[in-house]
Amino acid sequence: MPVKAFEKFNFKENKWTKLTDIPSSRVFSVYVHHADNIFSLGGLATEPKQGFSDSVEIYNIDEGNPWRLYKYDVLLSLIIYMTLVRLYLCILWIKCFDWYLLKE
C-alpha cells in the first residue's frame, strides 16, 4: 500500500521524526542517499494503468521545503532505477567485503 509519509529515525534518542510528505504516491520505489540529498525514484504508480512512475523526487535534507519533483521518460526512469540498484548493491558488497577484511 503506497504512503506519502516520510520520516527519519534517531538511533541515539530511539525516536521517529516526521518530515515533509513525499509528493507522489508509489510502491516499490528506491531511495538513495547521496551528499545532502535523498533520491526517490522508480516504482509503480498507484493507478495500475499508469504502470511505472515517470517521477524522480529529490529531498534536500538542509532545505525547509525540500522536495523537488522531476518527470522523466519511463524508459529513462527504468534505466536510472536499475543503475542505482546496481550501484547500491556494489556499495553494499564493498562494505561487506571491507567488514570481512577487518574481521580477519
N, C-alpha and C positions, 0 to 999 in steps of 0.2 A: 504494500500500500504506500503510495507516494506521500511524502510530507514536505512542508516548506520550512519546518523548524531547523534552526542551525544553532548549535551550542558548542561550548568548549568545556573541557574538564580540567580542573586544577588538582593535580595529584597531591600536592602538599596540604591543601585545605579539604580534600575529598569532597569537592563541590562543583556542580554544574553551573555555568553562566550562560544565559540566553543572549544570542547575538541577533543581528538583523536577519529576517527570514530570507530564504533563497527565492529569487524572483520566479523561477519556473518549477513546476512540479513534475518530477521524473522519477522513474525507478531504474535501478541498476546503473546509476551514473558513477563515474570515477572521480575521486577527489585527490588532487596532487598538491603538495605544499612546496613552494619554491620562494626563497627570499622572504618578502613580506606579503606574499600572495598565496591564496588557495584557489585552485582552478577546479571548477565543476564542469564536467563535460561528458558527452555521450549519454548513453542510457535510452530508455524508451519513453516516449511522450505518454501522458496519462490517457489520452484518447487512443485506443488501439489502432484506428485507421491512420493515424499520423505516423506510426512506425517510430523509427529512430529520431531522436531530437536533433535539431539543427542549431542548438544553442550552446554557447560556452559562456559561463559566468565566471567572473574573476572577483574574488573577495580580497580587498586590501585590508590587512589587519590594522594598520595605523590610521585609516580614514574614518570619519564619522558616519557617512553613508556609503559603505564600502563596495556594494555590488555594482559591477559593470556588466552589461549584457551584450554579447556579440552573436550575430547569426552567421552561420557558415553553410555552405552546400553540404548536404547529407554525406556525400562521399568523403569530402574533406574532413568532416566531423568524425567519421569512422576511422579514417587514416590517423588523425590526431589521437583518437581514443586508443587505438591499438598500439601506436608508438609510445604513448605514455604508460600503457600497461606493461609493455616490454621494458621500458626504462625503469619502472618501479620494480619489476622482477629482477632486473640486473642489479639495481641498488640493493635490494633485499639479499640477493645471492652474495654480493661483495661483502655486505655487513655480516652475514652468516659465516662466510669464509674467513673474514678478519677475526671474528669471535673464535672460530675454530683454531686459528693460528695462535691467538693469545692464550687459549686454553692449554696448548701444548707446552 
